[in-house]
Amino acid sequence: MINPINLLFLQWQNYFDIIFVTVVIYSVYIWLRGTRAFHILIGLGGLGMLYVLASWSGLFLTSWLLQYLLGVTLLLIIVIFQPEIRQLLEKVSPLAIIKLKGGTVPRTTLSEVAGATFKLAEERIGALFVFPRATLVSDVMQDGVQLDSIASQELLISIFQKNSPIHDGAVVIEKDRVLKAGCYLPLSTREGLPPKYGTRHRAALGVAEHGDTLCVVVSEERGVVSLAQKGEIETITGQELLCHRLEQALSTNPAASVRSSVLETIQSRFNYQEFIRKNFLAKCLSTALACLLWFLLVGQQWSEAFTSAMLEYQNKPDGMDFTSEVASQIQVRVRGPHGSISTLD
């Protein structure tokens, strides 16, 4: 068993290993908290802890059974977390920074969209507009009628009239054109959403959670306009405000927007005191879990190391002399737990 005091004498690679795993655990927590996937992940973590306890307790049959269950669980993770895994890969992909898909949207088009949005809100007609950017949304959409028409206020209002065959769905706008109408979007699985959020709001969040896509929602019951982006939704109180917010997000290059958001994140994290206080308990638990995993999975693995040791001859009998030069040091091969071996100089 590793002495916790030896933690002070680990190599720098071990510290980096623990810090990196801590960041991964904390990021996964922030990413999945409030979703159903988080509860499933907690269950899988509990199964892993049972396996560790069974192995330490010498319960061979139980540990053997749990070992195979964990193997099957790896396949289940891919199936259960398929949307989350896909979202994560899209976020960390280098192409997300240099990809130019989506382009800029002209201000005239944004004015047409804003005007149509608030006219629909006045008439209490529900609507949903989707603005793809660097993140692909075609794979998560279902059905939809191809239009490829110039985005105008009259066209957008006519699409969402109740007698229109394509009113029950989302309109996809890219640059200055309406690409599709009547598209069905995945609903957000986030828990704790307000009851006032209907199907359109949950669909908007479902797409906005998958990257940098923007959605404008018109509530049919309340006549309220909302803007969904980066997994959050806010109420927009006026046409000019909506046009301004859309122009801020869509009249700039997607790659420049991504780089700008990265700089804003770095600047916001510059306040170290606020960074430490925010989610302090979650950060402490992430660090503790990373250390525990390191000791269990890495520290107990056996490894070998070579080290040199100085020779010192003691209690030499009287009258005994060395007739040739004797070695002053030797090479020693040491084998033991990786955590203990890594503390050797």
TANORZI-V175696 format. One line per field, one symbol per residue. ss: DSSP state (2 for helix, 1 for strand, 0 for the rest). phi: phi as a letter, one per 30 degrees, with the letter a starting at -180 (. if undefined). burial: # if it has 24 or more other ideal C-beta (glycine too) atoms within 12 Angstrom, else .. A space follows every 10 residues. Layout:
# TANORZI-V175696
ss->???
phi->???
burial->???
This chain:
# TANORZI-V175696
ss->0002222220 0222222222 2222222222 2200122222 2222222222 2222222002 2222222222 2222222222 0222222222 2200222200 0000002222 2222222222 2200001111 1000000000 0111111111 0022222220 0000000001 1111001111 1111000001 0000000022 2222222200 0001111100 0000111110 0111110022 2222222222 0002222222 2222222200 0222222002 2222222222 2222222220 0111111111 0000000000 0000000011 1111111222 20000
phi->.ddeddedcd ddddddeddd dddddddddd dcdicddddd dddddddddd dddddddidd dddddddddd dddedddddd cedddddddd dddddddcdc djhccddddd dddddddddd dddhcdabcc cdbdddcddc dbhjcdchcd dbdddddddc dddddcdclc cccbhcbcdb bidccdddcd cidedddcdd dddddedddc kcdcbcccdd dciccbbcah ibbbdccadd dddddddedc cbdedddddd dddddddddd ddddddddhd dddddddddd ddddddccdc ddbbbcbcbd cbcbhdddic bddbdcdcab ccccbaeedd ddddd
burial->.#.......# ...#..##.. ##..##.##. ##..#.##.. #..##.##.. ##........ .....#...# ..#....... #.##..#..# #....#..#. #####...## ########## #...###### #######..# #..##.#.#. #.#.###### .....##### ########## ########## ..#...#### ########## ########## ...####### #.####..#. .##.###.## ##.##.##.. #......... .......... .#...##.## ######.##. .......... .......... .......... ......#### ####.
